[in-house]
Amino acid sequence: MRLRVEFTTEPFDLDEVPRHALVAREVVEAADLDAVDVGPFGNTAEGGTTAVLGAVDALLRRALDAGATRISLQVNVIGEGEK
């Protein structure tokens, strides 16, 4: 099964990237995912079930430890050819 996760971390800071956002980016970029798109107001990552769920676990734990006060995420099952 393939999954797509979309997530944001808060609080936002328009002047500089918060530490929790940098940590979240590091987690998804280091994970064994097929596609990662990191943006200022939302991020997506795709991959197999084990890789995505492992990345979500690490992202939640590490971003909260780095000062996130809210993490919004959505996980969707996607088809093999769907991007």
MODELLER restraints for C-alpha pairs under 7 A, 6 or more apart:
rsr = mdl.restraints
at = mdl.atoms
rsr.add(forms.Gaussian(group=physical.xy_distance, feature=features.Distance(at['CA:1:A'], at['CA:48:A']), mean=5.97, stdev=0.5))
rsr.add(forms.Gaussian(group=physical.xy_distance, feature=features.Distance(at['CA:1:A'], at['CA:49:A']), mean=5.92, stdev=0.5))
rsr.add(forms.Gaussian(group=physical.xy_distance, feature=features.Distance(at['CA:2:A'], at['CA:47:A']), mean=5.48, stdev=0.5))
rsr.add(forms.Gaussian(group=physical.xy_distance, feature=features.Distance(at['CA:2:A'], at['CA:48:A']), mean=4.60, stdev=0.5))
rsr.add(forms.Gaussian(group=physical.xy_distance, feature=features.Distance(at['CA:2:A'], at['CA:49:A']), mean=5.82, stdev=0.5))
rsr.add(forms.Gaussian(group=physical.xy_distance, feature=features.Distance(at['CA:2:A'], at['CA:77:A']), mean=5.92, stdev=0.5))
rsr.add(forms.Gaussian(group=physical.xy_distance, feature=features.Distance(at['CA:2:A'], at['CA:78:A']), mean=5.54, stdev=0.5))
rsr.add(forms.Gaussian(group=physical.xy_distance, feature=features.Distance(at['CA:2:A'], at['CA:79:A']), mean=6.59, stdev=0.5))
rsr.add(forms.Gaussian(group=physical.xy_distance, feature=features.Distance(at['CA:2:A'], at['CA:80:A']), mean=6.52, stdev=0.5))
rsr.add(forms.Gaussian(group=physical.xy_distance, feature=features.Distance(at['CA:3:A'], at['CA:46:A']), mean=5.64, stdev=0.5))
rsr.add(forms.Gaussian(group=physical.xy_distance, feature=features.Distance(at['CA:3:A'], at['CA:47:A']), mean=5.68, stdev=0.5))
rsr.add(forms.Gaussian(group=physical.xy_distance, feature=features.Distance(at['CA:3:A'], at['CA:48:A']), mean=6.07, stdev=0.5))
rsr.add(forms.Gaussian(group=physical.xy_distance, feature=features.Distance(at['CA:3:A'], at['CA:49:A']), mean=5.97, stdev=0.5))
rsr.add(forms.Gaussian(group=physical.xy_distance, feature=features.Distance(at['CA:3:A'], at['CA:52:A']), mean=6.63, stdev=0.5))
rsr.add(forms.Gaussian(group=physical.xy_distance, feature=features.Distance(at['CA:3:A'], at['CA:75:A']), mean=6.64, stdev=0.5))
rsr.add(forms.Gaussian(group=physical.xy_distance, feature=features.Distance(at['CA:3:A'], at['CA:76:A']), mean=5.54, stdev=0.5))
rsr.add(forms.Gaussian(group=physical.xy_distance, feature=features.Distance(at['CA:3:A'], at['CA:77:A']), mean=4.59, stdev=0.5))
rsr.add(forms.Gaussian(group=physical.xy_distance, feature=features.Distance(at['CA:3:A'], at['CA:78:A']), mean=5.57, stdev=0.5))
rsr.add(forms.Gaussian(group=physical.xy_distance, feature=features.Distance(at['CA:4:A'], at['CA:44:A']), mean=6.84, stdev=0.5))
rsr.add(forms.Gaussian(group=physical.xy_distance, feature=features.Distance(at['CA:4:A'], at['CA:45:A']), mean=5.67, stdev=0.5))
rsr.add(forms.Gaussian(group=physical.xy_distance, feature=features.Distance(at['CA:4:A'], at['CA:46:A']), mean=4.38, stdev=0.5))
rsr.add(forms.Gaussian(group=physical.xy_distance, feature=features.Distance(at['CA:4:A'], at['CA:47:A']), mean=6.79, stdev=0.5))
rsr.add(forms.Gaussian(group=physical.xy_distance, feature=features.Distance(at['CA:4:A'], at['CA:75:A']), mean=5.65, stdev=0.5))
rsr.add(forms.Gaussian(group=physical.xy_distance, feature=features.Distance(at['CA:4:A'], at['CA:76:A']), mean=5.21, stdev=0.5))
rsr.add(forms.Gaussian(group=physical.xy_distance, feature=features.Distance(at['CA:4:A'], at['CA:77:A']), mean=6.44, stdev=0.5))
rsr.add(forms.Gaussian(group=physical.xy_distance, feature=features.Distance(at['CA:4:A'], at['CA:78:A']), mean=6.64, stdev=0.5))
rsr.add(forms.Gaussian(group=physical.xy_distance, feature=features.Distance(at['CA:5:A'], at['CA:44:A']), mean=5.53, stdev=0.5))
rsr.add(forms.Gaussian(group=physical.xy_distance, feature=features.Distance(at['CA:5:A'], at['CA:45:A']), mean=5.42, stdev=0.5))
rsr.add(forms.Gaussian(group=physical.xy_distance, feature=features.Distance(at['CA:5:A'], at['CA:46:A']), mean=6.45, stdev=0.5))
rsr.add(forms.Gaussian(group=physical.xy_distance, feature=features.Distance(at['CA:5:A'], at['CA:73:A']), mean=6.77, stdev=0.5))
rsr.add(forms.Gaussian(group=physical.xy_distance, feature=features.Distance(at['CA:5:A'], at['CA:74:A']), mean=5.58, stdev=0.5))
rsr.add(forms.Gaussian(group=physical.xy_distance, feature=features.Distance(at['CA:5:A'], at['CA:75:A']), mean=4.42, stdev=0.5))
rsr.add(forms.Gaussian(group=physical.xy_distance, feature=features.Distance(at['CA:5:A'], at['CA:76:A']), mean=6.47, stdev=0.5))
rsr.add(forms.Gaussian(group=physical.xy_distance, feature=features.Distance(at['CA:6:A'], at['CA:42:A']), mean=6.95, stdev=0.5))
rsr.add(forms.Gaussian(group=physical.xy_distance, feature=features.Distance(at['CA:6:A'], at['CA:43:A']), mean=5.52, stdev=0.5))
rsr.add(forms.Gaussian(group=physical.xy_distance, feature=features.Distance(at['CA:6:A'], at['CA:44:A']), mean=4.39, stdev=0.5))
rsr.add(forms.Gaussian(group=physical.xy_distance, feature=features.Distance(at['CA:6:A'], at['CA:45:A']), mean=6.71, stdev=0.5))
rsr.add(forms.Gaussian(group=physical.xy_distance, feature=features.Distance(at['CA:6:A'], at['CA:73:A']), mean=5.45, stdev=0.5))
rsr.add(forms.Gaussian(group=physical.xy_distance, feature=features.Distance(at['CA:6:A'], at['CA:74:A']), mean=5.24, stdev=0.5))
rsr.add(forms.Gaussian(group=physical.xy_distance, feature=features.Distance(at['CA:6:A'], at['CA:75:A']), mean=6.54, stdev=0.5))
rsr.add(forms.Gaussian(group=physical.xy_distance, feature=features.Distance(at['CA:7:A'], at['CA:42:A']), mean=5.90, stdev=0.5))
rsr.add(forms.Gaussian(group=physical.xy_distance, feature=features.Distance(at['CA:7:A'], at['CA:43:A']), mean=5.39, stdev=0.5))
rsr.add(forms.Gaussian(group=physical.xy_distance, feature=features.Distance(at['CA:7:A'], at['CA:44:A']), mean=6.53, stdev=0.5))
rsr.add(forms.Gaussian(group=physical.xy_distance, feature=features.Distance(at['CA:7:A'], at['CA:71:A']), mean=6.96, stdev=0.5))
rsr.add(forms.Gaussian(group=physical.xy_distance, feature=features.Distance(at['CA:7:A'], at['CA:72:A']), mean=5.43, stdev=0.5))
rsr.add(forms.Gaussian(group=physical.xy_distance, feature=features.Distance(at['CA:7:A'], at['CA:73:A']), mean=4.18, stdev=0.5))
rsr.add(forms.Gaussian(group=physical.xy_distance, feature=features.Distance(at['CA:7:A'], at['CA:74:A']), mean=6.50, stdev=0.5))
rsr.add(forms.Gaussian(group=physical.xy_distance, feature=features.Distance(at['CA:8:A'], at['CA:41:A']), mean=6.63, stdev=0.5))
rsr.add(forms.Gaussian(group=physical.xy_distance, feature=features.Distance(at['CA:8:A'], at['CA:42:A']), mean=5.15, stdev=0.5))
rsr.add(forms.Gaussian(group=physical.xy_distance, feature=features.Distance(at['CA:8:A'], at['CA:43:A']), mean=6.42, stdev=0.5))
rsr.add(forms.Gaussian(group=physical.xy_distance, feature=features.Distance(at['CA:8:A'], at['CA:71:A']), mean=5.74, stdev=0.5))
rsr.add(forms.Gaussian(group=physical.xy_distance, feature=features.Distance(at['CA:8:A'], at['CA:72:A']), mean=5.37, stdev=0.5))
rsr.add(forms.Gaussian(group=physical.xy_distance, feature=features.Distance(at['CA:8:A'], at['CA:73:A']), mean=6.62, stdev=0.5))
rsr.add(forms.Gaussian(group=physical.xy_distance, feature=features.Distance(at['CA:9:A'], at['CA:21:A']), mean=6.17, stdev=0.5))
rsr.add(forms.Gaussian(group=physical.xy_distance, feature=features.Distance(at['CA:9:A'], at['CA:68:A']), mean=6.13, stdev=0.5))
rsr.add(forms.Gaussian(group=physical.xy_distance, feature=features.Distance(at['CA:9:A'], at['CA:70:A']), mean=5.90, stdev=0.5))
rsr.add(forms.Gaussian(group=physical.xy_distance, feature=features.Distance(at['CA:9:A'], at['CA:71:A']), mean=4.51, stdev=0.5))
rsr.add(forms.Gaussian(group=physical.xy_distance, feature=features.Distance(at['CA:9:A'], at['CA:72:A']), mean=6.55, stdev=0.5))
rsr.add(forms.Gaussian(group=physical.xy_distance, feature=features.Distance(at['CA:10:A'], at['CA:68:A']), mean=5.48, stdev=0.5))
rsr.add(forms.Gaussian(group=physical.xy_distance, feature=features.Distance(at['CA:10:A'], at['CA:69:A']), mean=5.84, stdev=0.5))
rsr.add(forms.Gaussian(group=physical.xy_distance, feature=features.Distance(at['CA:10:A'], at['CA:70:A']), mean=5.11, stdev=0.5))
rsr.add(forms.Gaussian(group=physical.xy_distance, feature=features.Distance(at['CA:10:A'], at['CA:71:A']), mean=6.27, stdev=0.5))
rsr.add(forms.Gaussian(group=physical.xy_distance, feature=features.Distance(at['CA:11:A'], at['CA:68:A']), mean=6.44, stdev=0.5))
rsr.add(forms.Gaussian(group=physical.xy_distance, feature=features.Distance(at['CA:11:A'], at['CA:69:A']), mean=6.36, stdev=0.5))
rsr.add(forms.Gaussian(group=physical.xy_distance, feature=features.Distance(at['CA:19:A'], at['CA:66:A']), mean=6.10, stdev=0.5))
rsr.add(forms.Gaussian(group=physical.xy_distance, feature=features.Distance(at['CA:20:A'], at['CA:63:A']), mean=4.69, stdev=0.5))
rsr.add(forms.Gaussian(group=physical.xy_distance, feature=features.Distance(at['CA:20:A'], at['CA:66:A']), mean=4.78, stdev=0.5))
rsr.add(forms.Gaussian(group=physical.xy_distance, feature=features.Distance(at['CA:20:A'], at['CA:67:A']), mean=5.64, stdev=0.5))
rsr.add(forms.Gaussian(group=physical.xy_distance, feature=features.Distance(at['CA:20:A'], at['CA:68:A']), mean=5.44, stdev=0.5))
rsr.add(forms.Gaussian(group=physical.xy_distance, feature=features.Distance(at['CA:23:A'], at['CA:62:A']), mean=6.72, stdev=0.5))
rsr.add(forms.Gaussian(group=physical.xy_distance, feature=features.Distance(at['CA:23:A'], at['CA:63:A']), mean=5.94, stdev=0.5))
rsr.add(forms.Gaussian(group=physical.xy_distance, feature=features.Distance(at['CA:24:A'], at['CA:59:A']), mean=5.43, stdev=0.5))
rsr.add(forms.Gaussian(group=physical.xy_distance, feature=features.Distance(at['CA:24:A'], at['CA:63:A']), mean=5.74, stdev=0.5))
rsr.add(forms.Gaussian(group=physical.xy_distance, feature=features.Distance(at['CA:25:A'], at['CA:38:A']), mean=6.92, stdev=0.5))
rsr.add(forms.Gaussian(group=physical.xy_distance, feature=features.Distance(at['CA:27:A'], at['CA:55:A']), mean=6.57, stdev=0.5))
rsr.add(forms.Gaussian(group=physical.xy_distance, feature=features.Distance(at['CA:27:A'], at['CA:58:A']), mean=6.79, stdev=0.5))
rsr.add(forms.Gaussian(group=physical.xy_distance, feature=features.Distance(at['CA:27:A'], at['CA:59:A']), mean=5.91, stdev=0.5))
rsr.add(forms.Gaussian(group=physical.xy_distance, feature=features.Distance(at['CA:28:A'], at['CA:55:A']), mean=6.17, stdev=0.5))
rsr.add(forms.Gaussian(group=physical.xy_distance, feature=features.Distance(at['CA:29:A'], at['CA:36:A']), mean=6.86, stdev=0.5))
rsr.add(forms.Gaussian(group=physical.xy_distance, feature=features.Distance(at['CA:31:A'], at['CA:51:A']), mean=6.82, stdev=0.5))
rsr.add(forms.Gaussian(group=physical.xy_distance, feature=features.Distance(at['CA:31:A'], at['CA:55:A']), mean=6.11, stdev=0.5))
rsr.add(forms.Gaussian(group=physical.xy_distance, feature=features.Distance(at['CA:32:A'], at['CA:51:A']), mean=5.86, stdev=0.5))
rsr.add(forms.Gaussian(group=physical.xy_distance, feature=features.Distance(at['CA:33:A'], at['CA:45:A']), mean=6.81, stdev=0.5))
rsr.add(forms.Gaussian(group=physical.xy_distance, feature=features.Distance(at['CA:33:A'], at['CA:46:A']), mean=5.85, stdev=0.5))
rsr.add(forms.Gaussian(group=physical.xy_distance, feature=features.Distance(at['CA:33:A'], at['CA:47:A']), mean=4.75, stdev=0.5))
rsr.add(forms.Gaussian(group=physical.xy_distance, feature=features.Distance(at['CA:33:A'], at['CA:51:A']), mean=6.25, stdev=0.5))
rsr.add(forms.Gaussian(group=physical.xy_distance, feature=features.Distance(at['CA:33:A'], at['CA:52:A']), mean=6.92, stdev=0.5))
rsr.add(forms.Gaussian(group=physical.xy_distance, feature=features.Distance(at['CA:34:A'], at['CA:46:A']), mean=5.63, stdev=0.5))
rsr.add(forms.Gaussian(group=physical.xy_distance, feature=features.Distance(at['CA:34:A'], at['CA:47:A']), mean=5.03, stdev=0.5))
rsr.add(forms.Gaussian(group=physical.xy_distance, feature=features.Distance(at['CA:35:A'], at['CA:45:A']), mean=5.40, stdev=0.5))
rsr.add(forms.Gaussian(group=physical.xy_distance, feature=features.Distance(at['CA:35:A'], at['CA:46:A']), mean=5.11, stdev=0.5))
rsr.add(forms.Gaussian(group=physical.xy_distance, feature=features.Distance(at['CA:35:A'], at['CA:47:A']), mean=6.94, stdev=0.5))
rsr.add(forms.Gaussian(group=physical.xy_distance, feature=features.Distance(at['CA:36:A'], at['CA:44:A']), mean=5.78, stdev=0.5))
rsr.add(forms.Gaussian(group=physical.xy_distance, feature=features.Distance(at['CA:36:A'], at['CA:45:A']), mean=4.29, stdev=0.5))
rsr.add(forms.Gaussian(group=physical.xy_distance, feature=features.Distance(at['CA:36:A'], at['CA:46:A']), mean=6.59, stdev=0.5))
rsr.add(forms.Gaussian(group=physical.xy_distance, feature=features.Distance(at['CA:37:A'], at['CA:43:A']), mean=5.61, stdev=0.5))
rsr.add(forms.Gaussian(group=physical.xy_distance, feature=features.Distance(at['CA:37:A'], at['CA:44:A']), mean=5.16, stdev=0.5))
rsr.add(forms.Gaussian(group=physical.xy_distance, feature=features.Distance(at['CA:37:A'], at['CA:45:A']), mean=6.29, stdev=0.5))
rsr.add(forms.Gaussian(group=physical.xy_distance, feature=features.Distance(at['CA:38:A'], at['CA:44:A']), mean=6.53, stdev=0.5))
rsr.add(forms.Gaussian(group=physical.xy_distance, feature=features.Distance(at['CA:46:A'], at['CA:52:A']), mean=6.77, stdev=0.5))
